[in-house]
């Protein structure tokens, strides 16, 4: 997760990085979430044609912004 956070910080302020791991294998699940401080930071990431980290080409998808009330409802 630190390598991901460090890599994406070149595009803007990274507020969080979640890299889920499989409890059975101990390996990461090959996806993560990066949270940026501003929408402009997100746009900076998508202006680059491709991203490579540790020899692997990353596939990026932008998640639609969820309101706080929706996140609260999902946790209940």
mmCIF file of the N, C-alpha and C atoms, coordinates in Angstrom:
data_MODEL
# 
_entry.id   MODEL 
# 
loop_
_atom_site.group_PDB 
_atom_site.id 
_atom_site.type_symbol 
_atom_site.label_atom_id 
_atom_site.label_alt_id 
_atom_site.label_comp_id 
_atom_site.label_asym_id 
_atom_site.label_entity_id 
_atom_site.label_seq_id 
_atom_site.pdbx_PDB_ins_code 
_atom_site.Cartn_x 
_atom_site.Cartn_y 
_atom_site.Cartn_z 
_atom_site.occupancy 
_atom_site.B_iso_or_equiv 
_atom_site.pdbx_formal_charge 
_atom_site.auth_seq_id 
_atom_site.auth_comp_id 
_atom_site.auth_asym_id 
_atom_site.auth_atom_id 
_atom_site.pdbx_PDB_model_num 
ATOM 1   N N  . UNK A 1 1  ? 0.829   -1.194  0.000   1.00 0.00 ? 1  UNK A N  1 
ATOM 2   C CA . UNK A 1 1  ? 0.000   0.000   0.000   1.00 0.00 ? 1  UNK A CA 1 
ATOM 3   C C  . UNK A 1 1  ? 0.875   1.261   0.000   1.00 0.00 ? 1  UNK A C  1 
ATOM 4   N N  . UNK A 1 2  ? 2.002   1.218   0.698   1.00 0.00 ? 2  UNK A N  1 
ATOM 5   C CA . UNK A 1 2  ? 2.879   2.399   0.731   1.00 0.00 ? 2  UNK A CA 1 
ATOM 6   C C  . UNK A 1 2  ? 3.435   2.722   -0.649  1.00 0.00 ? 2  UNK A C  1 
ATOM 7   N N  . UNK A 1 3  ? 3.801   1.693   -1.430  1.00 0.00 ? 3  UNK A N  1 
ATOM 8   C CA . UNK A 1 3  ? 4.310   1.930   -2.773  1.00 0.00 ? 3  UNK A CA 1 
ATOM 9   C C  . UNK A 1 3  ? 3.239   2.574   -3.648  1.00 0.00 ? 3  UNK A C  1 
ATOM 10  N N  . UNK A 1 4  ? 1.997   2.115   -3.511  1.00 0.00 ? 4  UNK A N  1 
ATOM 11  C CA . UNK A 1 4  ? 0.898   2.703   -4.271  1.00 0.00 ? 4  UNK A CA 1 
ATOM 12  C C  . UNK A 1 4  ? 0.682   4.161   -3.878  1.00 0.00 ? 4  UNK A C  1 
ATOM 13  N N  . UNK A 1 5  ? 0.671   4.410   -2.585  1.00 0.00 ? 5  UNK A N  1 
ATOM 14  C CA . UNK A 1 5  ? 0.469   5.773   -2.096  1.00 0.00 ? 5  UNK A CA 1 
ATOM 15  C C  . UNK A 1 5  ? 1.589   6.690   -2.581  1.00 0.00 ? 5  UNK A C  1 
ATOM 16  N N  . UNK A 1 6  ? 2.799   6.199   -2.515  1.00 0.00 ? 6  UNK A N  1 
ATOM 17  C CA . UNK A 1 6  ? 3.944   6.987   -2.965  1.00 0.00 ? 6  UNK A CA 1 
ATOM 18  C C  . UNK A 1 6  ? 3.861   7.267   -4.469  1.00 0.00 ? 6  UNK A C  1 
ATOM 19  N N  . UNK A 1 7  ? 3.534   6.246   -5.246  1.00 0.00 ? 7  UNK A N  1 
ATOM 20  C CA . UNK A 1 7  ? 3.429   6.420   -6.697  1.00 0.00 ? 7  UNK A CA 1 
ATOM 21  C C  . UNK A 1 7  ? 2.365   7.456   -7.051  1.00 0.00 ? 7  UNK A C  1 
ATOM 22  N N  . UNK A 1 8  ? 1.165   7.317   -6.497  1.00 0.00 ? 8  UNK A N  1 
ATOM 23  C CA . UNK A 1 8  ? 0.065   8.194   -6.878  1.00 0.00 ? 8  UNK A CA 1 
ATOM 24  C C  . UNK A 1 8  ? 0.175   9.593   -6.280  1.00 0.00 ? 8  UNK A C  1 
ATOM 25  N N  . UNK A 1 9  ? 1.034   9.786   -5.311  1.00 0.00 ? 9  UNK A N  1 
ATOM 26  C CA . UNK A 1 9  ? 1.205   11.116  -4.725  1.00 0.00 ? 9  UNK A CA 1 
ATOM 27  C C  . UNK A 1 9  ? 1.840   12.102  -5.719  1.00 0.00 ? 9  UNK A C  1 
ATOM 28  N N  . UNK A 1 10 ? 2.442   11.589  -6.785  1.00 0.00 ? 10 UNK A N  1 
ATOM 29  C CA . UNK A 1 10 ? 2.995   12.492  -7.802  1.00 0.00 ? 10 UNK A CA 1 
ATOM 30  C C  . UNK A 1 10 ? 1.896   13.229  -8.566  1.00 0.00 ? 10 UNK A C  1 
ATOM 31  N N  . UNK A 1 11 ? 0.653   12.744  -8.474  1.00 0.00 ? 11 UNK A N  1 
ATOM 32  C CA . UNK A 1 11 ? -0.460  13.355  -9.187  1.00 0.00 ? 11 UNK A CA 1 
ATOM 33  C C  . UNK A 1 11 ? -1.291  14.281  -8.303  1.00 0.00 ? 11 UNK A C  1 
ATOM 34  N N  . UNK A 1 12 ? -1.085  14.214  -7.003  1.00 0.00 ? 12 UNK A N  1 
ATOM 35  C CA . UNK A 1 12 ? -1.839  15.051  -6.077  1.00 0.00 ? 12 UNK A CA 1 
ATOM 36  C C  . UNK A 1 12 ? -1.757  14.493  -4.671  1.00 0.00 ? 12 UNK A C  1 
ATOM 37  N N  . UNK A 1 13 ? -2.545  15.072  -3.795  1.00 0.00 ? 13 UNK A N  1 
ATOM 38  C CA . UNK A 1 13 ? -2.536  14.674  -2.393  1.00 0.00 ? 13 UNK A CA 1 
ATOM 39  C C  . UNK A 1 13 ? -3.380  13.417  -2.168  1.00 0.00 ? 13 UNK A C  1 
ATOM 40  N N  . UNK A 1 14 ? -2.720  12.333  -1.760  1.00 0.00 ? 14 UNK A N  1 
ATOM 41  C CA . UNK A 1 14 ? -3.402  11.063  -1.505  1.00 0.00 ? 14 UNK A CA 1 
ATOM 42  C C  . UNK A 1 14 ? -3.898  11.063  -0.059  1.00 0.00 ? 14 UNK A C  1 
ATOM 43  N N  . UNK A 1 15 ? -5.200  10.923  0.116   1.00 0.00 ? 15 UNK A N  1 
ATOM 44  C CA . UNK A 1 15 ? -5.792  10.927  1.460   1.00 0.00 ? 15 UNK A CA 1 
ATOM 45  C C  . UNK A 1 15 ? -5.882  9.528   2.054   1.00 0.00 ? 15 UNK A C  1 
ATOM 46  N N  . UNK A 1 16 ? -5.873  8.514   1.197   1.00 0.00 ? 16 UNK A N  1 
ATOM 47  C CA . UNK A 1 16 ? -5.966  7.153   1.711   1.00 0.00 ? 16 UNK A CA 1 
ATOM 48  C C  . UNK A 1 16 ? -5.693  6.132   0.625   1.00 0.00 ? 16 UNK A C  1 
ATOM 49  N N  . UNK A 1 17 ? -5.297  4.958   1.067   1.00 0.00 ? 17 UNK A N  1 
ATOM 50  C CA . UNK A 1 17 ? -5.022  3.858   0.156   1.00 0.00 ? 17 UNK A CA 1 
ATOM 51  C C  . UNK A 1 17 ? -5.439  2.565   0.848   1.00 0.00 ? 17 UNK A C  1 
ATOM 52  N N  . UNK A 1 18 ? -6.355  1.827   0.229   1.00 0.00 ? 18 UNK A N  1 
ATOM 53  C CA . UNK A 1 18 ? -6.791  0.544   0.775   1.00 0.00 ? 18 UNK A CA 1 
ATOM 54  C C  . UNK A 1 18 ? -6.402  -0.553  -0.204  1.00 0.00 ? 18 UNK A C  1 
ATOM 55  N N  . UNK A 1 19 ? -5.652  -1.509  0.283   1.00 0.00 ? 19 UNK A N  1 
ATOM 56  C CA . UNK A 1 19 ? -5.211  -2.643  -0.524  1.00 0.00 ? 19 UNK A CA 1 
ATOM 57  C C  . UNK A 1 19 ? -5.647  -3.914  0.203   1.00 0.00 ? 19 UNK A C  1 
ATOM 58  N N  . UNK A 1 20 ? -6.799  -4.477  -0.171  1.00 0.00 ? 20 UNK A N  1 
ATOM 59  C CA . UNK A 1 20 ? -7.308  -5.659  0.535   1.00 0.00 ? 20 UNK A CA 1 
ATOM 60  C C  . UNK A 1 20 ? -6.472  -6.909  0.269   1.00 0.00 ? 20 UNK A C  1 
ATOM 61  N N  . UNK A 1 21 ? -6.343  -7.714  1.295   1.00 0.00 ? 21 UNK A N  1 
ATOM 62  C CA . UNK A 1 21 ? -5.610  -8.968  1.206   1.00 0.00 ? 21 UNK A CA 1 
ATOM 63  C C  . UNK A 1 21 ? -6.552  -10.146 1.408   1.00 0.00 ? 21 UNK A C  1 
ATOM 64  N N  . UNK A 1 22 ? -6.243  -11.254 0.769   1.00 0.00 ? 22 UNK A N  1 
ATOM 65  C CA . UNK A 1 22 ? -6.990  -12.491 0.935   1.00 0.00 ? 22 UNK A CA 1 
ATOM 66  C C  . UNK A 1 22 ? -6.502  -13.169 2.216   1.00 0.00 ? 22 UNK A C  1 
ATOM 67  N N  . UNK A 1 23 ? -7.404  -13.464 3.132   1.00 0.00 ? 23 UNK A N  1 
ATOM 68  C CA . UNK A 1 23 ? -7.012  -14.060 4.415   1.00 0.00 ? 23 UNK A CA 1 
ATOM 69  C C  . UNK A 1 23 ? -6.436  -15.457 4.243   1.00 0.00 ? 23 UNK A C  1 
ATOM 70  N N  . UNK A 1 24 ? -6.920  -16.188 3.237   1.00 0.00 ? 24 UNK A N  1 
ATOM 71  C CA . UNK A 1 24 ? -6.453  -17.561 3.035   1.00 0.00 ? 24 UNK A CA 1 
ATOM 72  C C  . UNK A 1 24 ? -5.056  -17.627 2.419   1.00 0.00 ? 24 UNK A C  1 
ATOM 73  N N  . UNK A 1 25 ? -4.813  -16.810 1.394   1.00 0.00 ? 25 UNK A N  1 
ATOM 74  C CA . UNK A 1 25 ? -3.525  -16.894 0.700   1.00 0.00 ? 25 UNK A CA 1 
ATOM 75  C C  . UNK A 1 25 ? -2.492  -15.915 1.247   1.00 0.00 ? 25 UNK A C  1 
ATOM 76  N N  . UNK A 1 26 ? -2.954  -14.819 1.852   1.00 0.00 ? 26 UNK A N  1 
ATOM 77  C CA . UNK A 1 26 ? -2.034  -13.803 2.341   1.00 0.00 ? 26 UNK A CA 1 
ATOM 78  C C  . UNK A 1 26 ? -1.584  -12.820 1.270   1.00 0.00 ? 26 UNK A C  1 
ATOM 79  N N  . UNK A 1 27 ? -2.038  -13.038 0.037   1.00 0.00 ? 27 UNK A N  1 
ATOM 80  C CA . UNK A 1 27 ? -1.692  -12.142 -1.070  1.00 0.00 ? 27 UNK A CA 1 
ATOM 81  C C  . UNK A 1 27 ? -2.762  -11.079 -1.244  1.00 0.00 ? 27 UNK A C  1 
ATOM 82  N N  . UNK A 1 28 ? -2.355  -9.931  -1.836  1.00 0.00 ? 28 UNK A N  1 
ATOM 83  C CA . UNK A 1 28 ? -3.362  -8.904  -2.098  1.00 0.00 ? 28 UNK A CA 1 
ATOM 84  C C  . UNK A 1 28 ? -4.283  -9.392  -3.211  1.00 0.00 ? 28 UNK A C  1 
ATOM 85  N N  . UNK A 1 29 ? -5.459  -8.780  -3.274  1.00 0.00 ? 29 UNK A N  1 
ATOM 86  C CA . UNK A 1 29 ? -6.496  -9.242  -4.200  1.00 0.00 ? 29 UNK A CA 1 
ATOM 87  C C  . UNK A 1 29 ? -6.414  -8.623  -5.594  1.00 0.00 ? 29 UNK A C  1 
ATOM 88  N N  . UNK A 1 30 ? -5.333  -7.950  -5.878  1.00 0.00 ? 30 UNK A N  1 
ATOM 89  C CA . UNK A 1 30 ? -5.070  -7.371  -7.202  1.00 0.00 ? 30 UNK A CA 1 
ATOM 90  C C  . UNK A 1 30 ? -5.953  -6.176  -7.522  1.00 0.00 ? 30 UNK A C  1 
ATOM 91  N N  . UNK A 1 31 ? -6.459  -5.504  -6.497  1.00 0.00 ? 31 UNK A N  1 
ATOM 92  C CA . UNK A 1 31 ? -7.147  -4.237  -6.688  1.00 0.00 ? 31 UNK A CA 1 
ATOM 93  C C  . UNK A 1 31 ? -6.963  -3.400  -5.435  1.00 0.00 ? 31 UNK A C  1 
ATOM 94  N N  . UNK A 1 32 ? -7.196  -2.110  -5.562  1.00 0.00 ? 32 UNK A N  1 
ATOM 95  C CA . UNK A 1 32 ? -7.105  -1.223  -4.406  1.00 0.00 ? 32 UNK A CA 1 
ATOM 96  C C  . UNK A 1 32 ? -7.930  0.023   -4.663  1.00 0.00 ? 32 UNK A C  1 
ATOM 97  N N  . UNK A 1 33 ? -8.092  0.820   -3.632  1.00 0.00 ? 33 UNK A N  1 
ATOM 98  C CA . UNK A 1 33 ? -8.774  2.106   -3.731  1.00 0.00 ? 33 UNK A CA 1 
ATOM 99  C C  . UNK A 1 33 ? -7.799  3.179   -3.299  1.00 0.00 ? 33 UNK A C  1 
ATOM 100 N N  . UNK A 1 34 ? -7.703  4.218   -4.107  1.00 0.00 ? 34 UNK A N  1 
ATOM 101 C CA . UNK A 1 34 ? -6.881  5.387   -3.782  1.00 0.00 ? 34 UNK A CA 1 
ATOM 102 C C  . UNK A 1 34 ? -7.834  6.562   -3.639  1.00 0.00 ? 34 UNK A C  1 
ATOM 103 N N  . UNK A 1 35 ? -7.732  7.270   -2.527  1.00 0.00 ? 35 UNK A N  1 
ATOM 104 C CA . UNK A 1 35 ? -8.589  8.434   -2.311  1.00 0.00 ? 35 UNK A CA 1 
ATOM 105 C C  . UNK A 1 35 ? -7.732  9.686   -2.360  1.00 0.00 ? 35 UNK A C  1 
ATOM 106 N N  . UNK A 1 36 ? -8.135  10.617  -3.228  1.00 0.00 ? 36 UNK A N  1 
ATOM 107 C CA . UNK A 1 36 ? -7.419  11.876  -3.399  1.00 0.00 ? 36 UNK A CA 1 
ATOM 108 C C  . UNK A 1 36 ? -8.157  13.005  -2.692  1.00 0.00 ? 36 UNK A C  1 
ATOM 109 N N  . UNK A 1 37 ? -7.431  14.091  -2.446  1.00 0.00 ? 37 UNK A N  1 
ATOM 110 C CA . UNK A 1 37 ? -8.011  15.243  -1.752  1.00 0.00 ? 37 UNK A CA 1 
ATOM 111 C C  . UNK A 1 37 ? -8.975  16.037  -2.617  1.00 0.00 ? 37 UNK A C  1 
ATOM 112 N N  . UNK A 1 38 ? -8.684  16.135  -3.916  1.00 0.00 ? 38 UNK A N  1 
ATOM 113 C CA . UNK A 1 38 ? -9.525  16.960  -4.778  1.00 0.00 ? 38 UNK A CA 1 
ATOM 114 C C  . UNK A 1 38 ? -9.848  16.232  -6.079  1.00 0.00 ? 38 UNK A C  1 
ATOM 115 N N  . UNK A 1 39 ? -10.942 16.623  -6.731  1.00 0.00 ? 39 UNK A N  1 
ATOM 116 C CA . UNK A 1 39 ? -11.255 16.047  -8.050  1.00 0.00 ? 39 UNK A CA 1 
ATOM 117 C C  . UNK A 1 39 ? -10.154 16.328  -9.077  1.00 0.00 ? 39 UNK A C  1 
ATOM 118 N N  . UNK A 1 40 ? -9.467  17.457  -8.938  1.00 0.00 ? 40 UNK A N  1 
ATOM 119 C CA . UNK A 1 40 ? -8.380  17.772  -9.870  1.00 0.00 ? 40 UNK A CA 1 
ATOM 120 C C  . UNK A 1 40 ? -7.247  16.755  -9.749  1.00 0.00 ? 40 UNK A C  1 
ATOM 121 N N  . UNK A 1 41 ? -6.958  16.298  -8.529  1.00 0.00 ? 41 UNK A N  1 
ATOM 122 C CA . UNK A 1 41 ? -5.933  15.267  -8.325  1.00 0.00 ? 41 UNK A CA 1 
ATOM 123 C C  . UNK A 1 41 ? -6.305  14.000  -9.100  1.00 0.00 ? 41 UNK A C  1 
ATOM 124 N N  . UNK A 1 42 ? -7.573  13.642  -9.069  1.00 0.00 ? 42 UNK A N  1 
ATOM 125 C CA . UNK A 1 42 ? -8.051  12.456  -9.794  1.00 0.00 ? 42 UNK A CA 1 
ATOM 126 C C  . UNK A 1 42 ? -7.864  12.657  -11.297 1.00 0.00 ? 42 UNK A C  1 
ATOM 127 N N  . UNK A 1 43 ? -8.229  13.830  -11.787 1.00 0.00 ? 43 UNK A N  1 
ATOM 128 C CA . UNK A 1 43 ? -8.079  14.117  -13.217 1.00 0.00 ? 43 UNK A CA 1 
ATOM 129 C C  . UNK A 1 43 ? -6.610  14.057  -13.637 1.00 0.00 ? 43 UNK A C  1 
ATOM 130 N N  . UNK A 1 44 ? -5.717  14.477  -12.764 1.00 0.00 ? 44 UNK A N  1 
ATOM 131 C CA . UNK A 1 44 ? -4.279  14.405  -13.058 1.00 0.00 ? 44 UNK A CA 1 
ATOM 132 C C  . UNK A 1 44 ? -3.847  12.964  -13.330 1.00 0.00 ? 44 UNK A C  1 
ATOM 133 N N  . UNK A 1 45 ? -4.372  12.031  -12.575 1.00 0.00 ? 45 UNK A N  1 
ATOM 134 C CA . UNK A 1 45 ? -4.032  10.617  -12.752 1.00 0.00 ? 45 UNK A CA 1 
ATOM 135 C C  . UNK A 1 45 ? -4.478  10.133  -14.122 1.00 0.00 ? 45 UNK A C  1 
ATOM 136 N N  . UNK A 1 46 ? -5.683  10.521  -14.527 1.00 0.00 ? 46 UNK A N  1 
ATOM 137 C CA . UNK A 1 46 ? -6.234  10.028  -15.786 1.00 0.00 ? 46 UNK A CA 1 
ATOM 138 C C  . UNK A 1 46 ? -5.673  10.748  -17.011 1.00 0.00 ? 46 UNK A C  1 
ATOM 139 N N  . UNK A 1 47 ? -4.899  11.802  -16.816 1.00 0.00 ? 47 UNK A N  1 
ATOM 140 C CA . UNK A 1 47 ? -4.270  12.472  -17.954 1.00 0.00 ? 47 UNK A CA 1 
ATOM 141 C C  . UNK A 1 47 ? -3.086  11.671  -18.491 1.00 0.00 ? 47 UNK A C  1 
ATOM 142 N N  . UNK A 1 48 ? -2.523  10.813  -17.669 1.00 0.00 ? 48 UNK A N  1 
ATOM 143 C CA . UNK A 1 48 ? -1.410  9.969   -18.121 1.00 0.00 ? 48 UNK A CA 1 
ATOM 144 C C  . UNK A 1 48 ? -1.990  8.753   -18.841 1.00 0.00 ? 48 UNK A C  1 
ATOM 145 N N  . UNK A 1 49 ? -1.385  8.387   -19.982 1.00 0.00 ? 49 UNK A N  1 
ATOM 146 C CA . UNK A 1 49 ? -1.919  7.300   -20.810 1.00 0.00 ? 49 UNK A CA 1 
ATOM 147 C C  . UNK A 1 49 ? -1.938  5.952   -20.102 1.00 0.00 ? 49 UNK A C  1 
ATOM 148 N N  . UNK A 1 50 ? -0.864  5.630   -19.381 1.00 0.00 ? 50 UNK A N  1 
ATOM 149 C CA . UNK A 1 50 ? -0.814  4.349   -18.667 1.00 0.00 ? 50 UNK A CA 1 
ATOM 150 C C  . UNK A 1 50 ? 0.087   4.489   -17.449 1.00 0.00 ? 50 UNK A C  1 
ATOM 151 N N  . UNK A 1 51 ? -0.096  3.571   -16.527 1.00 0.00 ? 51 UNK A N  1 
ATOM 152 C CA . UNK A 1 51 ? 0.672   3.575   -15.282 1.00 0.00 ? 51 UNK A CA 1 
ATOM 153 C C  . UNK A 1 51 ? 1.301   2.199   -15.100 1.00 0.00 ? 51 UNK A C  1 
ATOM 154 N N  . UNK A 1 52 ? 2.592   2.196   -14.741 1.00 0.00 ? 52 UNK A N  1 
ATOM 155 C CA . UNK A 1 52 ? 3.297   0.946   -14.482 1.00 0.00 ? 52 UNK A CA 1 
ATOM 156 C C  . UNK A 1 52 ? 3.933   1.047   -13.099 1.00 0.00 ? 52 UNK A C  1 
ATOM 157 N N  . UNK A 1 53 ? 3.658   0.058   -12.280 1.00 0.00 ? 53 UNK A N  1 
ATOM 158 C CA . UNK A 1 53 ? 4.221   0.012   -10.931 1.00 0.00 ? 53 UNK A CA 1 
ATOM 159 C C  . UNK A 1 53 ? 4.836   -1.362  -10.714 1.00 0.00 ? 53 UNK A C  1 
ATOM 160 N N  . UNK A 1 54 ? 6.109   -1.377  -10.374 1.00 0.00 ? 54 UNK A N  1 
ATOM 161 C CA . UNK A 1 54 ? 6.859   -2.623  -10.165 1.00 0.00 ? 54 UNK A CA 1 
ATOM 162 C C  . UNK A 1 54 ? 6.703   -3.585  -11.335 1.00 0.00 ? 54 UNK A C  1 
ATOM 163 N N  . UNK A 1 55 ? 6.769   -3.045  -12.549 1.00 0.00 ? 55 UNK A N  1 
ATOM 164 C CA . UNK A 1 55 ? 6.709   -3.863  -13.758 1.00 0.00 ? 55 UNK A CA 1 
ATOM 165 C C  . UNK A 1 55 ? 5.321   -4.272  -14.201 1.00 0.00 ? 55 UNK A C  1 
ATOM 166 N N  . UNK A 1 56 ? 4.292   -3.910  -13.462 1.00 0.00 ? 56 UNK A N  1 
ATOM 167 C CA . UNK A 1 56 ? 2.919   -4.285  -13.824 1.00 0.00 ? 56 UNK A CA 1 
ATOM 168 C C  . UNK A 1 56 ? 2.152   -3.058  -14.317 1.00 0.00 ? 56 UNK A C  1 
ATOM 169 N N  . UNK A 1 57 ? 1.463   -3.236  -15.438 1.00 0.00 ? 57 UNK A N  1 
ATOM 170 C CA . UNK A 1 57 ? 0.625   -2.153  -15.966 1.00 0.00 ? 57 UNK A CA 1 
ATOM 171 C C  . UNK A 1 57 ? -0.674  -2.123  -15.157 1.00 0.00 ? 57 UNK A C  1 
ATOM 172 N N  . UNK A 1 58 ? -1.016  -0.950  -14.656 1.00 0.00 ? 58 UNK A N  1 
ATOM 173 C CA . UNK A 1 58 ? -2.206  -0.801  -13.827 1.00 0.00 ? 58 UNK A CA 1 
ATOM 174 C C  . UNK A 1 58 ? -3.415  -0.431  -14.687 1.00 0.00 ? 58 UNK A C  1 
ATOM 175 N N  . UNK A 1 59 ? -4.550  -0.994  -14.358 1.00 0.00 ? 59 UNK A N  1 
ATOM 176 C CA . UNK A 1 59 ? -5.811  -0.630  -14.983 1.00 0.00 ? 59 UNK A CA 1 
ATOM 177 C C  . UNK A 1 59 ? -6.566  0.232   -13.995 1.00 0.00 ? 59 UNK A C  1 
ATOM 178 N N  . UNK A 1 60 ? -6.913  1.441   -14.414 1.00 0.00 ? 60 UNK A N  1 
ATOM 179 C CA . UNK A 1 60 ? -7.563  2.383   -13.509 1.00 0.00 ? 60 UNK A CA 1 
ATOM 180 C C  . UNK A 1 60 ? -9.026  2.555   -13.856 1.00 0.00 ? 60 UNK A C  1 
ATOM 181 N N  . UNK A 1 61 ? -9.844  2.671   -12.835 1.00 0.00 ? 61 UNK A N  1 
ATOM 182 C CA . UNK A 1 61 ? -11.260 2.966   -12.993 1.00 0.00 ? 61 UNK A CA 1 
ATOM 183 C C  . UNK A 1 61 ? -11.617 4.026   -11.972 1.00 0.00 ? 61 UNK A C  1 
ATOM 184 N N  . UNK A 1 62 ? -12.405 4.983   -12.397 1.00 0.00 ? 62 UNK A N  1 
ATOM 185 C CA . UNK A 1 62 ? -12.840 6.026   -11.474 1.00 0.00 ? 62 UNK A CA 1 
ATOM 186 C C  . UNK A 1 62 ? -14.170 5.620   -10.868 1.00 0.00 ? 62 UNK A C  1 
ATOM 187 N N  . UNK A 1 63 ? -14.204 5.589   -9.554  1.00 0.00 ? 63 UNK A N  1 
ATOM 188 C CA . UNK A 1 63 ? -15.429 5.244   -8.848  1.00 0.00 ? 63 UNK A CA 1 
ATOM 189 C C  . UNK A 1 63 ? -16.272 6.499   -8.695  1.00 0.00 ? 63 UNK A C  1 
ATOM 190 N N  . UNK A 1 64 ? -17.568 6.347   -8.902  1.00 0.00 ? 64 UNK A N  1 
ATOM 191 C CA . UNK A 1 64 ? -18.428 7.508   -8.718  1.00 0.00 ? 64 UNK A CA 1 
ATOM 192 C C  . UNK A 1 64 ? -18.414 7.918   -7.258  1.00 0.00 ? 64 UNK A C  1 
ATOM 193 N N  . UNK A 1 65 ? -18.504 9.198   -7.030  1.00 0.00 ? 65 UNK A N  1 
ATOM 194 C CA . UNK A 1 65 ? -18.437 9.748   -5.671  1.00 0.00 ? 65 UNK A CA 1 
ATOM 195 C C  . UNK A 1 65 ? -19.696 9.369   -4.898  1.00 0.00 ? 65 UNK A C  1 
ATOM 196 N N  . UNK A 1 66 ? -19.518 8.790   -3.729  1.00 0.00 ? 66 UNK A N  1 
ATOM 197 C CA . UNK A 1 66 ? -20.646 8.449   -2.868  1.00 0.00 ? 66 UNK A CA 1 
ATOM 198 C C  . UNK A 1 66 ? -20.775 9.490   -1.774  1.00 0.00 ? 66 UNK A C  1 
ATOM 199 N N  . UNK A 1 67 ? -22.000 9.851   -1.510  1.00 0.00 ? 67 UNK A N  1 
ATOM 200 C CA . UNK A 1 67 ? -22.227 10.810  -0.431  1.00 0.00 ? 67 UNK A CA 1 
ATOM 201 C C  . UNK A 1 67 ? -22.061 10.117  0.913   1.00 0.00 ? 67 UNK A C  1 
ATOM 202 N N  . UNK A 1 68 ? -21.737 10.894  1.915   1.00 0.00 ? 68 UNK A N  1 
ATOM 203 C CA . UNK A 1 68 ? -21.527 10.343  3.257   1.00 0.00 ? 68 UNK A CA 1 
ATOM 204 C C  . UNK A 1 68 ? -22.745 9.575   3.756   1.00 0.00 ? 68 UNK A C  1 
ATOM 205 N N  . UNK A 1 69 ? -23.939 10.061  3.448   1.00 0.00 ? 69 UNK A N  1 
ATOM 206 C CA . UNK A 1 69 ? -25.145 9.393   3.930   1.00 0.00 ? 69 UNK A CA 1 
ATOM 207 C C  . UNK A 1 69 ? -25.272 7.999   3.337   1.00 0.00 ? 69 UNK A C  1 
ATOM 208 N N  . UNK A 1 70 ? -24.861 7.817   2.085   1.00 0.00 ? 70 UNK A N  1 
ATOM 209 C CA . UNK A 1 70 ? -24.913 6.496   1.466   1.00 0.00 ? 70 UNK A CA 1 
ATOM 210 C C  . UNK A 1 70 ? -23.933 5.544   2.132   1.00 0.00 ? 70 UNK A C  1 
ATOM 211 N N  . UNK A 1 71 ? -22.741 6.041   2.452   1.00 0.00 ? 71 UNK A N  1 
ATOM 212 C CA . UNK A 1 71 ? -21.754 5.187   3.112   1.00 0.00 ? 71 UNK A CA 1 
ATOM 213 C C  . UNK A 1 71 ? -22.249 4.786   4.504   1.00 0.00 ? 71 UNK A C  1 
ATOM 214 N N  . UNK A 1 72 ? -22.874 5.705   5.194   1.00 0.00 ? 72 UNK A N  1 
ATOM 215 C CA . UNK A 1 72 ? -23.378 5.412   6.542   1.00 0.00 ? 72 UNK A CA 1 
ATOM 216 C C  . UNK A 1 72 ? -24.454 4.329   6.463   1.00 0.00 ? 72 UNK A C  1 
ATOM 217 N N  . UNK A 1 73 ? -25.354 4.452   5.482   1.00 0.00 ? 73 UNK A N  1 
ATOM 218 C CA . UNK A 1 73 ? -26.433 3.475   5.333   1.00 0.00 ? 73 UNK A CA 1 
ATOM 219 C C  . UNK A 1 73 ? -25.904 2.082   5.053   1.00 0.00 ? 73 UNK A C  1 
ATOM 220 N N  . UNK A 1 74 ? -24.816 1.982   4.300   1.00 0.00 ? 74 UNK A N  1 
ATOM 221 C CA . UNK A 1 74 ? -24.266 0.672   3.957   1.00 0.00 ? 74 UNK A CA 1 
ATOM 222 C C  . UNK A 1 74 ? -23.639 -0.014  5.164   1.00 0.00 ? 74 UNK A C  1 
ATOM 223 N N  . UNK A 1 75 ? -23.187 0.741   6.137   1.00 0.00 ? 75 UNK A N  1 
ATOM 224 C CA . UNK A 1 75 ? -22.511 0.123   7.285   1.00 0.00 ? 75 UNK A CA 1 
ATOM 225 C C  . UNK A 1 75 ? -23.489 -0.347  8.343   1.00 0.00 ? 75 UNK A C  1 
ATOM 226 N N  . UNK A 1 76 ? -24.730 0.080   8.246   1.00 0.00 ? 76 UNK A N  1 
ATOM 227 C CA . UNK A 1 76 ? -25.708 -0.292  9.263   1.00 0.00 ? 76 UNK A CA 1 
ATOM 228 C C  . UNK A 1 76 ? -26.341 -1.632  8.984   1.00 0.00 ? 76 UNK A C  1 
# 
